[in-house]
Amino acid sequence: MEYRIEHDSMGEMKVPADKYWGAQTQRSHENFPIGVDLETMPREIIRSFGALKLAAARANHLLKPEKMTEEKLSAIETAAKEVTEGKLYDHFPLVVWQTGSGTQSNMNVNEVIAARGNELAGKKLLHPNDDINMSQSSNDTFPTAMHIAAVEALEKKLLPAVRVLIDTLKRLEAENQGIVKSGRTHLQDAVPISFSQEISGWRSSLERDLELIQLSLEPLRELALGGTAVGTGLNAPKGFDTLVAEKVTEITGLRFVTAKNKFHALTSKDELVFAHGAMKALACDMMKIANDVRWLASGPRDGLGEIFIPENEPGSSIMPGKVNPTQCEAVTMVAVQVMGNDATIGIAASQGNFQLNVFMPVMAYNFLQSARLLAESILSFNDRCAVGIRANREKMHDNLYNSLMLVTALNPHIGYENAAKTAKKAYKENISLKEACVQLGFLTEEEFDKVFHPEEMV
């Protein structure tokens, strides 16, 4: 491999000749051989850094044109856009497990944009610190990149995925009107419910999750940029924070504002905790929905078997013909991963000491993984399972009329205790509720038929 020599405030470093990064990135690359190739800084963070560096350059050009000249801005514009478009991923080798402030990743971006800009200019025009990092600090850029990436992940990926599944459930709800089945509580038989009512519960849960995530988006729109090192805004021109937030909005097409209190923005991560909590709520509901679906589809002969779901692949290497609810299983695994990520994010957010939180990379990594996994698993579950759910009307009818809990309909006519005696006799002797009730002398056959209508119990 060919190398070139780069230097920083600590001296010279050998850097791969075909890479845009510089000495500080190389030091981090060598000092943190942890999770290399597997747990590099999320690409969403890299793209968000590109957007904020472009926004900062545009704001600096307006506020400090003598330092951020047209020539410099032009070179930064092209290089930063390449970063936001994902064209330079090979030049961002750093892992999540680095400094907790994300300083090395900030410098990685500064060095790459400077080197690429200089290449475009054909001369040594840009300096990573003096130009690309102008009016900024790692301490305000990394939390800003986190918020940009989080808002983008939620607005552009997760929320649209949830809406797709909601629409599918609305269709299923309409298609299954009038089908009555046995309800279940405590995993035991319960009074009847319509299948459309059961589906409406799934749909309403997702709609509520949608509302909670949308609510959590608002605090994430506040950006720390402009606070610089400790929140005082040292070395940033007056009005930079407001202007740069406007520029980020223009560049990303997503709404952002400057954080009201930069001291809070640098050290507290409660916005991410709150937003991830909403994602955890979604994960909990997806766990419940996926479990309901696989239980209802269990069998095909020895389980509940009340619904049919698509058969996507063989389910066993030894049992011919076996097909498993694999999409449900994928969703439930994602759900527990999100729940684990929530614990990590909560603990990390509690580690804000004095003027900075130094657990930010792991928070970003876990948050974005949760958003990505939820969105992708929901779409996969929708496309390969939910859209193909069909009611097994015959099995639903048989289970309904075999349920002892239909005896609840008799409460107003024979009383709770007599109804309980009826159910227990029917169960013990394996006879129908009607036979048990008549044998016990509580109702005649004609009286029983007059008051016993399971389909009307919903």
C-alpha positions as CSV (number, residue, x, y, z in Angstrom):
1,M,0.0,0.0,0.0
2,E,1.2,3.5,-0.8
3,Y,1.2,6.2,1.8
4,R,1.5,9.9,2.1
5,I,2.6,11.9,5.1
6,E,0.0,14.1,6.9
7,H,0.4,16.1,10.1
8,D,-1.6,17.4,13.0
9,S,-0.8,19.2,16.2
10,M,0.8,16.0,17.6
11,G,3.1,15.4,14.6
12,E,3.3,13.4,11.4
13,M,1.2,10.3,10.4
14,K,1.3,7.9,7.5
15,V,-2.0,7.9,5.7
16,P,-3.1,5.6,2.8
17,A,-2.4,7.6,-0.4
18,D,-5.8,6.8,-1.9
19,K,-7.8,8.1,1.1
20,Y,-9.0,11.7,1.7
21,W,-8.7,11.4,5.5
22,G,-5.8,13.0,7.4
23,A,-3.7,12.6,10.5
24,Q,-6.4,12.8,13.2
25,T,-8.6,10.2,11.5
26,Q,-5.6,7.9,11.1
27,R,-4.7,8.2,14.8
28,S,-8.3,7.2,15.7
29,H,-8.3,4.4,13.2
30,E,-5.1,3.0,14.8
31,N,-6.1,3.7,18.4
32,F,-9.5,2.1,18.4
33,P,-9.3,-1.3,16.7
34,I,-12.7,-2.2,18.2
35,G,-15.5,-3.5,16.0
36,V,-13.6,-2.6,12.8
37,D,-15.6,-3.3,9.6
38,L,-18.7,-4.2,11.6
39,E,-19.5,-1.2,13.8
40,T,-18.3,1.8,11.9
41,M,-20.0,5.2,12.4
42,P,-23.5,4.9,11.0
43,R,-23.8,6.2,7.4
44,E,-26.8,8.3,8.5
45,I,-24.4,10.2,10.8
46,I,-21.9,10.7,8.0
47,R,-24.5,12.1,5.6
48,S,-25.9,14.4,8.4
49,F,-22.3,15.7,9.0
50,G,-22.1,16.5,5.3
51,A,-25.3,18.5,5.5
52,L,-24.3,20.4,8.6
53,K,-20.8,21.2,7.2
54,L,-22.4,22.5,4.1
55,A,-24.9,24.6,6.1
56,A,-22.1,25.9,8.3
57,A,-20.0,27.0,5.3
58,R,-23.0,28.8,3.8
59,A,-23.8,30.6,7.1
60,N,-20.1,31.5,7.5
61,H,-20.0,32.9,4.0
62,L,-22.8,35.3,4.9
63,L,-21.5,36.2,8.4
64,K,-17.7,36.0,7.8
65,P,-17.2,36.5,4.0
66,E,-13.6,37.6,4.5
67,K,-12.7,34.2,5.9
68,M,-15.3,32.0,4.1
69,T,-14.7,33.3,0.5
70,E,-16.6,32.4,-2.6
71,E,-13.8,30.2,-3.7
72,K,-13.7,28.2,-0.5
73,L,-17.4,27.9,-0.3
74,S,-17.6,26.6,-3.9
75,A,-15.1,23.8,-3.1
76,I,-16.8,22.9,0.2
77,E,-20.2,22.9,-1.5
78,T,-19.1,20.2,-4.0
79,A,-17.2,18.1,-1.5
80,A,-19.9,18.3,1.3
81,K,-22.6,17.3,-1.2
82,E,-20.7,14.3,-2.2
83,V,-20.6,13.3,1.5
84,T,-24.4,13.8,1.9
85,E,-25.0,11.8,-1.3
86,G,-23.0,8.9,0.1
87,K,-20.3,9.0,-2.5
88,L,-17.4,9.0,-0.1
89,Y,-18.2,6.3,2.4
90,D,-14.9,4.6,1.8
91,H,-13.2,7.5,3.4
92,F,-14.9,7.2,6.8
93,P,-13.3,4.2,8.5
94,L,-13.8,5.1,12.2
95,V,-15.7,2.9,14.6
96,V,-18.5,3.8,17.1
97,W,-16.2,2.8,19.9
98,Q,-14.0,5.9,20.0
99,T,-14.1,9.1,22.0
100,G,-17.6,9.6,23.5
101,S,-17.8,13.1,22.1
102,G,-17.4,11.9,18.5
103,T,-14.5,14.3,18.0
104,Q,-12.6,12.0,15.7
105,S,-15.6,11.5,13.5
106,N,-16.1,15.3,13.3
107,M,-12.4,15.6,12.3
108,N,-12.8,12.7,9.8
109,V,-15.5,14.7,8.0
110,N,-13.4,17.9,8.2
111,E,-10.4,16.2,6.8
112,V,-12.3,14.5,4.0
113,I,-14.1,17.6,2.9
114,A,-10.9,19.6,3.0
115,A,-8.9,17.1,1.0
116,R,-11.6,16.6,-1.6
117,G,-12.2,20.3,-1.8
118,N,-8.4,20.9,-2.3
119,E,-8.4,18.2,-5.0
120,L,-11.3,20.0,-6.8
121,A,-9.6,23.4,-6.4
122,G,-6.2,22.0,-7.6
123,K,-4.4,23.6,-4.7
124,K,-4.1,23.8,-0.9
125,L,-7.2,26.0,-0.4
126,L,-9.0,24.5,2.6
127,H,-7.8,23.6,6.2
128,P,-9.8,21.0,8.1
129,N,-10.0,23.1,11.3
130,D,-9.8,26.7,10.1
131,D,-12.3,26.3,7.2
132,I,-14.4,23.2,7.4
133,N,-14.8,23.4,11.2
134,M,-15.2,27.2,11.2
135,S,-17.5,28.5,14.0
136,Q,-18.0,24.9,15.2
137,S,-16.7,22.4,17.8
138,S,-17.0,18.6,17.9
139,N,-19.1,19.2,21.0
140,D,-21.9,20.9,19.1
141,T,-21.5,19.2,15.7
142,F,-21.9,15.6,16.8
143,P,-25.2,16.2,18.7
144,T,-26.4,18.2,15.7
145,A,-25.6,15.3,13.4
146,M,-27.4,12.9,15.8
147,H,-30.6,15.0,15.7
148,I,-30.5,15.5,11.9
149,A,-30.0,11.7,11.4
150,A,-32.7,10.9,13.9
151,V,-35.3,13.2,12.4
152,E,-34.5,11.9,8.9
153,A,-34.7,8.2,10.0
154,L,-38.1,8.8,11.7
155,E,-39.7,11.0,9.1
156,K,-38.4,9.4,5.9
157,K,-38.1,5.7,6.9
158,L,-39.9,4.6,10.0
159,L,-43.2,6.6,9.9
160,P,-43.9,5.8,6.2
161,A,-43.3,2.1,7.1
162,V,-45.8,2.2,9.9
163,R,-48.4,3.9,7.7
164,V,-48.1,1.1,5.1
165,L,-48.9,-1.5,7.7
166,I,-51.8,0.6,9.1
167,D,-53.3,0.8,5.6
168,T,-53.0,-3.0,5.3
169,L,-54.8,-3.5,8.6
170,K,-57.5,-1.0,7.6
171,R,-58.2,-3.1,4.5
172,L,-58.2,-6.4,6.5
173,E,-60.5,-4.8,9.0
174,A,-63.0,-3.9,6.3
175,E,-62.8,-7.3,4.5
176,N,-63.4,-9.2,7.7
177,Q,-66.5,-7.4,8.9
178,G,-69.1,-9.8,10.4
179,I,-66.9,-12.7,11.2
180,V,-67.3,-13.6,14.8
181,K,-64.7,-15.7,16.7
182,S,-63.7,-16.6,20.2
183,G,-62.0,-14.0,22.3
184,R,-59.1,-15.0,24.5
185,T,-57.7,-13.5,27.7
186,H,-54.9,-15.0,29.9
187,L,-54.4,-17.4,26.9
188,Q,-57.8,-18.9,27.9
189,D,-61.1,-18.9,26.1
190,A,-63.1,-15.7,26.6
191,V,-66.4,-14.2,25.3
192,P,-66.7,-13.6,21.5
193,I,-65.1,-10.9,19.5
194,S,-65.4,-10.1,15.8
195,F,-62.2,-10.6,13.7
196,S,-62.5,-7.0,12.5
197,Q,-62.5,-5.8,16.1
198,E,-59.4,-7.8,16.8
199,I,-57.7,-6.3,13.8
200,S,-58.9,-2.8,14.8
201,G,-56.9,-3.2,18.1
202,W,-53.7,-3.9,16.1
203,R,-54.4,-0.9,13.8
204,S,-55.3,1.5,16.7
205,S,-52.1,0.5,18.5
206,L,-50.0,1.4,15.5
207,E,-51.9,4.7,15.0
208,R,-51.1,5.6,18.6
209,D,-47.4,4.7,18.2
210,L,-47.4,7.0,15.1
211,E,-48.8,9.8,17.2
212,L,-46.1,9.3,19.9
213,I,-43.3,9.2,17.4
214,Q,-44.5,12.4,15.7
215,L,-44.7,14.0,19.2
216,S,-41.1,13.0,19.9
217,L,-39.9,14.6,16.6
218,E,-40.5,18.1,17.8
219,P,-37.7,18.2,20.5
220,L,-35.3,16.5,18.0
221,R,-35.6,19.5,15.7
222,E,-33.6,21.6,18.0
223,L,-29.9,21.7,17.0
224,A,-26.9,22.3,19.3
225,L,-24.9,23.9,16.5
226,G,-23.7,27.3,17.6
227,G,-22.9,26.3,21.1
228,T,-19.3,25.3,20.2
229,A,-17.2,23.8,23.0
230,V,-19.2,24.3,26.2
231,G,-22.4,26.0,25.1
232,T,-21.2,29.6,25.2
233,G,-20.8,29.9,21.4
234,L,-17.1,30.9,21.6
235,N,-15.6,31.6,18.2
236,A,-19.0,31.6,16.4
237,P,-20.3,34.9,15.0
238,K,-23.5,36.4,16.4
239,G,-26.6,34.9,14.7
240,F,-24.7,31.9,13.4
241,D,-26.8,29.4,15.4
242,T,-30.1,30.6,14.0
243,L,-28.8,31.0,10.4
244,V,-27.1,27.6,10.3
245,A,-30.3,25.9,11.5
246,E,-32.1,27.6,8.6
247,K,-29.5,26.4,6.2
248,V,-29.7,22.8,7.5
249,T,-33.5,23.0,6.9
250,E,-32.9,24.2,3.3
251,I,-30.4,21.4,2.6
252,T,-32.2,18.5,4.2
253,G,-35.8,19.5,3.4
254,L,-36.6,18.8,7.1
255,R,-37.6,21.4,9.6
256,F,-34.9,22.4,12.2
257,V,-34.4,25.3,14.7
258,T,-31.6,26.3,16.9
259,A,-31.7,24.9,20.5
260,K,-32.9,27.5,23.0
261,N,-30.3,26.6,25.5
262,K,-27.0,25.3,24.2
263,F,-25.8,24.2,27.6
264,H,-28.7,21.8,27.7
265,A,-28.1,20.8,24.1
266,L,-24.5,19.7,24.6
267,T,-24.9,17.8,27.8
268,S,-28.5,16.4,27.9
269,K,-29.7,13.8,25.6
270,D,-33.3,13.6,26.8
271,E,-34.7,14.3,23.3
272,L,-33.2,11.0,22.0
273,V,-34.3,9.1,25.1
274,F,-37.9,10.4,24.6
275,A,-37.9,9.6,20.9
276,H,-36.4,6.2,21.4
277,G,-39.0,5.5,24.1
278,A,-41.7,6.1,21.4
279,M,-39.9,3.6,19.2
280,K,-39.8,1.1,22.0
281,A,-43.6,1.5,22.4
282,L,-43.9,0.7,18.7
283,A,-41.6,-2.3,19.2
284,C,-43.8,-3.6,22.1
285,D,-46.9,-3.3,19.9
286,M,-45.2,-5.0,17.0
287,M,-44.2,-7.8,19.4
288,K,-47.8,-8.2,20.4
289,I,-49.2,-8.1,16.8
290,A,-46.6,-10.6,15.5
291,N,-47.3,-12.9,18.5
292,D,-51.1,-12.7,17.9
293,V,-50.6,-13.5,14.2
294,R,-48.4,-16.5,14.8
295,W,-50.6,-17.9,17.6
296,L,-53.8,-17.5,15.4
297,A,-52.0,-19.2,12.5
298,S,-50.6,-22.0,14.7
299,G,-51.1,-25.5,13.5
300,P,-52.0,-26.1,10.8
301,R,-54.0,-28.9,12.5
302,D,-53.0,-29.0,16.1
303,G,-53.0,-25.3,16.9
304,L,-55.6,-22.5,16.9
305,G,-55.5,-22.4,13.1
306,E,-58.0,-19.5,12.9
307,I,-56.1,-17.6,10.2
308,F,-54.0,-18.4,7.1
309,I,-50.8,-16.6,6.5
310,P,-48.5,-16.7,3.4
311,E,-46.1,-19.7,3.2
312,N,-42.8,-18.2,2.3
313,E,-40.2,-20.9,2.7
314,P,-39.7,-24.5,4.0
315,G,-39.6,-24.5,7.8
316,S,-37.6,-27.6,8.6
317,S,-34.6,-29.5,7.4
318,I,-36.0,-32.7,8.7
319,M,-39.8,-32.4,8.7
320,P,-41.1,-32.3,5.1
321,G,-43.9,-29.8,4.4
322,K,-43.4,-27.8,7.6
323,V,-43.9,-24.1,7.2
324,N,-43.2,-21.6,10.0
325,P,-44.3,-18.0,10.8
326,T,-40.9,-16.6,10.0
327,Q,-41.9,-13.0,9.3
328,C,-43.4,-12.9,12.8
329,E,-40.2,-14.3,14.3
330,A,-38.1,-11.7,12.6
331,V,-40.4,-8.9,13.9
332,T,-40.2,-10.2,17.5
333,M,-36.4,-10.5,17.3
334,V,-36.2,-6.9,16.1
335,A,-38.5,-5.9,19.0
336,V,-36.2,-7.3,21.7
337,Q,-33.2,-5.7,20.0
338,V,-35.0,-2.3,20.2
339,M,-35.8,-2.9,23.9
340,G,-32.2,-3.6,24.6
341,N,-31.1,-0.6,22.6
342,D,-33.5,1.5,24.8
343,A,-31.7,0.4,27.9
344,T,-28.3,1.3,26.4
345,I,-29.6,4.8,25.3
346,G,-31.1,5.5,28.7
347,I,-27.9,4.6,30.6
348,A,-25.8,6.5,28.1
349,A,-28.0,9.6,28.4
350,S,-27.4,9.6,32.2
351,Q,-23.7,10.1,31.7
352,G,-23.8,13.9,30.9
353,N,-21.0,15.3,33.1
354,F,-20.7,19.1,33.5
355,Q,-20.8,20.6,30.0
356,L,-20.8,17.5,27.8
357,N,-22.3,14.0,27.4
358,V,-19.5,11.6,26.3
359,F,-21.6,8.6,25.3
360,M,-23.0,10.0,22.1
361,P,-21.6,7.6,19.4
362,V,-23.2,4.6,21.1
363,M,-26.5,6.5,21.5
364,A,-26.4,7.4,17.8
365,Y,-25.6,3.8,16.8
366,N,-28.4,2.2,18.8
367,F,-31.0,4.8,18.0
368,L,-30.4,4.6,14.2
369,Q,-30.2,0.8,14.4
370,S,-33.6,0.7,16.1
371,A,-35.2,3.0,13.5
372,R,-33.7,1.1,10.6
373,L,-34.6,-2.4,11.9
374,L,-38.1,-1.4,12.9
375,A,-38.8,0.2,9.5
376,E,-37.4,-2.7,7.5
377,S,-39.0,-5.4,9.6
378,I,-42.4,-3.7,9.5
379,L,-42.3,-3.4,5.7
380,S,-41.1,-7.0,5.4
381,F,-43.9,-8.2,7.7
382,N,-46.4,-6.2,5.8
383,D,-45.4,-7.4,2.3
384,R,-44.7,-11.0,3.2
385,C,-47.3,-11.7,5.9
386,A,-49.9,-9.2,6.8
387,V,-51.2,-8.5,3.2
388,G,-51.9,-12.2,2.9
389,I,-53.8,-12.8,6.2
390,R,-57.0,-14.7,5.6
391,A,-59.7,-15.8,8.1
392,N,-60.3,-19.5,8.5
393,R,-64.0,-19.0,8.9
394,E,-64.8,-22.7,9.6
395,K,-62.2,-23.0,12.3
396,M,-63.3,-19.7,13.9
397,H,-66.9,-20.9,13.9
398,D,-66.0,-24.3,15.4
399,N,-63.8,-22.7,18.1
400,L,-66.5,-20.1,18.9
401,Y,-69.3,-22.7,19.4
402,N,-67.0,-24.9,21.4
403,S,-66.1,-22.2,23.8
404,L,-67.4,-22.6,27.3
405,M,-67.2,-18.9,27.9
406,L,-70.3,-18.4,25.8
407,V,-72.1,-19.3,29.0
408,T,-71.6,-15.6,29.9
409,A,-74.7,-14.9,27.8
410,L,-76.7,-16.9,30.3
411,N,-75.7,-14.7,33.3
412,P,-78.8,-12.4,33.0
413,H,-81.1,-15.3,32.8
414,I,-79.8,-17.9,35.3
415,G,-77.3,-16.0,37.3
416,Y,-73.5,-16.1,37.6
417,E,-73.3,-19.1,39.9
418,N,-75.7,-21.3,37.9
419,A,-73.9,-20.3,34.7
420,A,-70.6,-21.4,36.3
421,K,-72.1,-24.7,37.2
422,T,-73.3,-25.1,33.6
423,A,-69.8,-24.4,32.2
424,K,-68.1,-26.8,34.7
425,K,-70.6,-29.6,33.9
426,A,-70.2,-29.2,30.2
427,Y,-66.4,-29.2,30.5
428,K,-66.2,-32.2,32.9
429,E,-68.6,-34.3,30.9
430,N,-67.6,-33.1,27.4
431,I,-71.1,-32.0,26.5
432,S,-72.5,-28.8,25.1
433,L,-73.5,-25.8,27.2
434,K,-77.1,-26.4,26.1
435,E,-77.1,-30.0,27.2
436,A,-75.6,-29.1,30.6
437,C,-78.0,-26.2,31.2
438,V,-81.0,-28.3,30.3
439,Q,-79.8,-31.3,32.4
440,L,-79.3,-29.0,35.4
441,G,-82.9,-27.7,35.0
442,F,-81.9,-24.0,34.6
443,L,-83.6,-23.5,31.2
444,T,-85.6,-25.6,28.7
445,E,-84.2,-26.2,25.3
446,E,-86.6,-23.6,23.9
447,E,-85.6,-21.0,26.5
448,F,-81.9,-21.7,25.9
449,D,-82.3,-21.3,22.1
450,K,-84.1,-18.0,22.6
451,V,-81.4,-16.3,24.7
452,F,-78.2,-18.0,23.3
453,H,-76.9,-16.1,20.3
454,P,-73.1,-15.9,20.2
455,E,-72.9,-13.7,17.1
456,E,-74.8,-11.0,19.0
457,M,-72.4,-11.0,21.9
458,V,-69.9,-8.8,20.1
